[in-house]
């Protein structure tokens, strides 16, 4: 049983870890902890971005089927949580409704045909664009949470591994200097143990780097969708409701 285990591909890594000095052991423990954090971030962001992506597609289907910009806002299910594009749309519509005079607003809410009487100035539409862009920036910051930590793990894990290896090699050479002459069979285990931290660091950093790159690409897609939606939403508002001089 023991011999079978020792023949496994990772057996040498495990043996090297057991033979490591205190610094090497501490570094490996830290690296393993970082790998757990990285895995949690990747899984969490994967689920979050997939939810956002599906929510954006659903919202765009419903929004584009409306007769005017405000229809979806006035008829939406308020108990449903808004994400990304829908959140930008709802917040912009809330700001837009406040810009409409009270009498026209009450009529527009009750009667879809009355919304034809809504008229906004160019300055008011510019104000709505700034409001929408600010909401988009806040949403990007929210979606980016966790990515900085993931990037930190990608760069830190192999650097810690290098530190552990250099420290282990220093100990090995110190052992050689103390004995004067040392056989390869005596120094090889110390060198092997010193390399463990570098191997573990790469094992943590490589999948974390892949996850980071995938998530970054997904976030760029969502950011691009938000930028495009700002232009579409404000374009429709200007086309449908710009009717008064500044």
C-alpha positions as CSV (number, residue, x, y, z in Angstrom):
1,X,0.0,0.0,0.0
2,X,2.7,2.4,1.0
3,X,4.8,1.5,-2.0
4,X,1.9,2.1,-4.3
5,X,1.4,5.5,-2.9
6,X,5.0,6.4,-3.3
7,X,4.8,5.6,-7.0
8,X,2.0,8.1,-7.5
9,X,2.9,11.3,-9.5
10,X,2.4,13.6,-6.5
11,X,4.1,11.3,-4.0
12,X,7.4,13.1,-4.5
13,X,5.7,16.5,-3.9
14,X,4.2,15.2,-0.7
15,X,7.5,13.7,0.5
16,X,9.3,17.0,-0.3
17,X,6.7,18.9,1.6
18,X,7.2,16.6,4.7
19,X,10.9,17.1,4.4
20,X,10.7,20.9,4.0
21,X,11.9,23.3,6.7
22,X,9.5,25.5,8.7
23,X,9.5,28.3,6.1
24,X,8.7,26.0,3.3
25,X,5.8,24.4,5.2
26,X,4.3,27.7,6.1
27,X,4.6,29.0,2.5
28,X,2.9,25.9,1.1
29,X,0.1,26.2,3.7
30,X,-0.4,29.9,2.6
31,X,-0.4,28.8,-1.0
32,X,-3.1,26.2,-0.4
33,X,-5.2,28.7,1.4
34,X,-4.8,31.1,-1.5
35,X,-5.9,28.4,-3.9
36,X,-9.1,27.8,-1.8
37,X,-9.8,31.6,-1.9
38,X,-9.1,31.7,-5.7
39,X,-11.4,28.8,-6.3
40,X,-14.2,30.4,-4.3
41,X,-13.8,33.7,-6.2
42,X,-13.8,32.0,-9.6
43,X,-16.9,29.9,-8.8
44,X,-18.7,32.8,-7.3
45,X,-17.9,35.2,-10.2
46,X,-18.7,32.5,-12.7
47,X,-22.2,32.1,-11.3
48,X,-22.7,35.9,-10.9
49,X,-21.6,36.8,-14.4
50,X,-23.7,34.0,-15.9
51,X,-26.7,35.3,-14.0
52,X,-26.0,38.8,-15.2
53,X,-25.6,37.6,-18.8
54,X,-28.9,35.7,-18.8
55,X,-30.7,38.6,-17.0
56,X,-29.4,41.1,-19.6
57,X,-30.6,38.9,-22.5
58,X,-34.0,38.5,-20.9
59,X,-34.4,42.2,-20.2
60,X,-33.4,43.2,-23.8
61,X,-36.0,40.9,-25.3
62,X,-38.7,42.4,-23.1
63,X,-37.5,46.0,-23.5
64,X,-37.2,45.9,-27.3
65,X,-40.8,44.6,-27.5
66,X,-42.2,47.6,-25.7
67,X,-44.1,50.3,-27.6
68,X,-42.1,53.1,-25.9
69,X,-39.2,53.5,-23.5
70,X,-41.4,53.8,-20.4
71,X,-43.7,50.8,-21.0
72,X,-41.4,48.2,-19.5
73,X,-40.6,50.4,-16.5
74,X,-44.3,51.0,-15.7
75,X,-45.3,47.4,-16.2
76,X,-42.3,45.6,-14.7
77,X,-42.5,43.2,-11.8
78,X,-41.1,45.2,-8.9
79,X,-40.4,42.2,-6.8
80,X,-37.8,40.9,-9.3
81,X,-34.2,42.0,-8.6
82,X,-32.7,44.1,-11.3
83,X,-29.2,43.4,-12.7
84,X,-26.9,45.5,-14.9
85,X,-28.9,46.6,-18.0
86,X,-32.2,46.5,-16.2
87,X,-30.9,48.3,-13.2
88,X,-29.4,51.0,-15.5
89,X,-32.8,51.3,-17.3
90,X,-34.9,51.4,-14.1
91,X,-32.7,54.1,-12.4
92,X,-32.7,56.2,-15.6
93,X,-36.5,55.9,-15.9
94,X,-36.9,56.9,-12.3
95,X,-34.9,60.0,-12.9
96,X,-36.8,60.7,-16.2
97,X,-40.2,60.4,-14.5
98,X,-39.1,63.0,-11.9
99,X,-38.3,65.4,-14.8
100,X,-41.9,65.3,-16.2
101,X,-44.3,67.8,-14.8
102,X,-46.7,66.2,-12.2
103,X,-49.9,66.5,-14.3
104,X,-48.4,64.9,-17.4
105,X,-46.7,62.3,-15.2
106,X,-49.9,61.1,-13.6
107,X,-51.6,60.9,-17.0
108,X,-48.7,59.0,-18.6
109,X,-48.6,56.5,-15.8
110,X,-52.3,55.7,-16.1
111,X,-52.7,55.9,-19.9
112,X,-50.1,54.7,-22.5
113,X,-51.4,57.1,-25.1
114,X,-50.9,60.1,-22.8
115,X,-47.1,59.4,-22.9
116,X,-47.1,61.0,-26.3
117,X,-47.5,64.3,-24.5
118,X,-44.2,63.9,-22.6
119,X,-41.6,66.3,-23.8
120,X,-38.0,66.7,-22.6
121,X,-35.4,69.3,-23.3
122,X,-31.9,68.5,-24.7
123,X,-30.4,69.5,-21.3
124,X,-32.7,67.1,-19.5
125,X,-31.7,64.3,-21.9
126,X,-28.0,65.1,-21.4
127,X,-28.7,64.9,-17.6
128,X,-30.3,61.4,-18.1
129,X,-27.2,60.3,-20.1
130,X,-24.9,61.4,-17.3
131,X,-27.1,59.6,-14.7
132,X,-27.1,56.4,-16.8
133,X,-23.3,56.5,-17.3
134,X,-22.8,57.0,-13.5
135,X,-25.0,54.0,-12.8
136,X,-23.0,51.9,-15.3
137,X,-19.7,52.9,-13.7
138,X,-21.1,51.8,-10.2
139,X,-22.3,48.5,-11.8
140,X,-18.8,47.9,-13.3
141,X,-17.2,48.5,-9.9
142,X,-19.7,46.0,-8.3
143,X,-19.0,43.4,-10.9
144,X,-15.2,43.9,-10.5
145,X,-15.3,43.0,-6.8
146,X,-13.1,39.9,-6.2
147,X,-11.1,40.3,-9.4
148,X,-8.3,42.4,-7.6
149,X,-7.9,39.6,-5.0
150,X,-7.8,37.0,-7.8
151,X,-5.1,39.0,-9.6
152,X,-3.2,39.3,-6.3
153,X,-3.3,35.5,-5.9
154,X,-2.1,34.9,-9.5
155,X,1.0,37.0,-8.9
156,X,1.7,36.2,-5.3
157,X,1.5,32.4,-5.3
158,X,4.5,31.8,-7.6
159,X,6.5,34.6,-5.9
160,X,6.0,33.0,-2.6
161,X,7.1,29.7,-4.2
162,X,10.2,31.4,-5.5
163,X,10.9,32.8,-2.0
164,X,10.5,29.3,-0.5
165,X,12.8,27.7,-3.0
166,X,15.5,30.3,-2.6
167,X,15.3,29.9,1.2
168,X,15.5,26.2,0.9
169,X,18.5,26.3,-1.4
170,X,20.2,28.6,1.1
171,X,19.7,26.1,3.8
172,X,21.0,23.3,1.5
173,X,24.2,25.3,0.7
174,X,24.6,26.1,4.4
175,X,24.4,22.4,5.1
176,X,27.1,21.7,2.4
177,X,29.3,24.4,3.9
178,X,29.0,23.0,7.4
179,X,30.0,19.4,6.3
180,X,32.7,20.5,3.9
181,X,32.0,17.7,1.4
182,X,28.6,16.3,0.9
183,X,27.4,13.5,-1.3
184,X,24.7,14.1,-3.9
185,X,22.4,11.6,-2.1
186,X,22.6,13.8,1.0
187,X,22.0,17.2,-0.6
188,X,19.4,16.1,-3.2
189,X,16.5,15.7,-0.7
190,X,17.1,19.3,0.6
191,X,17.1,20.7,-3.0
192,X,14.0,18.7,-3.8
193,X,12.2,20.0,-0.7
194,X,13.2,23.5,-1.7
195,X,11.5,23.2,-5.1
196,X,8.2,22.1,-3.6
197,X,7.1,25.7,-2.9
198,X,7.7,26.7,-6.5
199,X,5.8,23.7,-7.9
200,X,2.8,24.4,-5.6
201,X,2.9,28.1,-6.4
202,X,2.6,27.3,-10.1
203,X,-0.1,24.8,-9.5
204,X,-2.1,27.6,-7.8
205,X,-1.3,30.4,-10.2
206,X,-1.9,28.6,-13.5
207,X,-5.6,27.7,-13.0
208,X,-6.2,31.0,-11.2
209,X,-4.7,32.8,-14.1
210,X,-6.9,30.9,-16.5
211,X,-10.0,31.7,-14.4
212,X,-9.0,35.4,-14.2
213,X,-8.6,35.7,-18.0
214,X,-11.9,34.0,-18.6
215,X,-13.8,36.2,-16.1
216,X,-12.1,39.3,-17.5
217,X,-13.3,38.4,-21.0
218,X,-16.8,37.9,-19.7
219,X,-16.7,41.2,-17.8
220,X,-15.6,43.0,-21.0
221,X,-18.6,41.6,-22.8
222,X,-20.9,42.8,-20.1
223,X,-19.2,46.2,-20.1
224,X,-19.5,46.5,-23.8
225,X,-23.2,45.6,-23.6
226,X,-23.7,48.4,-21.0
227,X,-22.0,51.0,-23.1
228,X,-24.1,50.0,-26.1
229,X,-27.3,50.1,-24.1
230,X,-26.6,53.6,-22.9
231,X,-26.5,54.8,-26.5
232,X,-29.6,52.8,-27.4
233,X,-31.6,53.9,-24.4
234,X,-30.8,57.6,-24.6
235,X,-31.2,57.5,-28.4
236,X,-34.8,56.2,-27.9
237,X,-35.5,58.7,-25.2
238,X,-34.4,61.5,-27.5
239,X,-36.3,60.2,-30.5
240,X,-39.5,59.6,-28.5
241,X,-39.6,62.4,-25.9
242,X,-37.3,65.3,-27.0
243,X,-39.8,68.0,-27.9
244,X,-39.1,71.2,-25.9
245,X,-36.5,73.9,-26.4
246,X,-33.8,74.2,-23.7
